[in-house]
């Protein structure tokens, strides 16, 4: 069955196996916290669209009853899910919204099923968070779960639904930094020497400056000034469900659709938008790359697409992260280097700068971190 995706809260139209079309909208939650739906099946897509519009008018007019039970009777889990669904799409970035949704599902599964929002305590949340840890969820997921509940209860307190945000009194999960390898200065030099004949030579140079993978893949030629020797991080290449958002919502989130699910998105913090001075070796690599890219449209012909991206496929289209991961693994094998992750080049950059005697503040500016704790995760003694 093929489903046409719509915006948040607008319902959906699904083509059934028998060729008919089913319109469906959500109308709230039941006492167990499960979503309630109202559907209508029609012969054609146009008729289904008309039925969907009528269902929405009926829902908004209250013909299907209250959208949810009162706060005093509604289970806390059900209220949390309704709060999340009612939150505007533009409140969080798409990736943050996805992480919040998954974390919320996990923590509500560990809350007492009959406890209501006013009855919810920090002890209930502690037990739910510990339950997630015992179930094997990553510590970072547990931290996100606590954060999303805290955000929900902040709203509930502001709306006078509860008198205090008990999530703020819950125990903050401890996140233990994972062990990972980085390149030392000698290994980084060997890596770049091996990359000289690689199609992504310039990309590896840029990543060893400390850029995130999405930042490097989202670079445009207009972000570079090779004569001045500077690179400005203005965008990140990310994947998201573009069809779930309106043009106005994408604009508010500062997201520019490119191709398929690939988009350009602004860095999430002001420090993430930064200008970096380029070493001469990186400038040389980028000039070689630019010369090769200018020849690509000659043989690609009408298939060439110009997005002004620095790093592209042979047809000018954005590169998927998995393609970079495959190429990086092959390059490490050819160079006889440890099989680290692409993201560990960013850790390597921070560590190498530290070994070379750069100050903490300079390194934080280069890698785009404002948080001292995050900086310490990225610098390792080699």
Secondary structure, 3 states (H helix, E strand, C coil): CCEECCCCCCCEEEECCCCCEEEEEEEEECCCCCEEEEEEEECCHHHHHHHHHHHHHHHHCCCCCCCCCCCCCCEHHHHHHHHHHHCCHHHCCHHHHHHHHHHHHHHHCCCCCCCECCCCCHHHHHHHHHHHHHCCCCHHHHHHHHHHHHHHHHHHHHCCCCCCCHHHHCCCCCCCCCCCCCCCHHHHHHHHHHHHHCCCHHHHHHHCCCCCHHHHHCCEHHHEECCCCEEECCCEEEECCHHHCCHHHHHHCCEEEEECCEEEECCCCCCCCCEEECCHHHHHHHHHHHHHHHHHHHHHHHHCCCCCECCECCCCCECCHHHHHHHHHHHHHHHCCCCCCCCHHHHHHHHHHHHCCCCHHHHHHHHCCCCHHHHHHHCCCC
